[in-house]
Amino acid sequence: MIDLAKKILQKVSFDPILFRKELIKSLLWIRDIDEFNRFKEWCQHEFGKKHPSILQEIFLS
């Protein structure tokens, strides 16, 4: 499911509203803390410059 979430996030990254919505949905699929940490790092690497405020909001809440 994480691979699917990554593909979706890459496709919707042009739209901040869609990106935020899909990021929240993708986090609902993650059950393991290690998987969460790897996903968070991937998001920071892929979208840290494009959507820093969204990532900060979602991962700090």
Sequence and secondary structure as in RCSB ss.txt:
>XXXX:A:sequence
MIDLAKKILQKVSFDPILFRKELIKSLLWIRDIDEFNRFKEWCQHEFGKKHPSILQEIFLS
>XXXX:A:secstr
 HHHHHHHHHHHTT HHHHHHHHHHHHHH   HHHHHHHHHHHHHHHTTTSHHHHHHHHH 
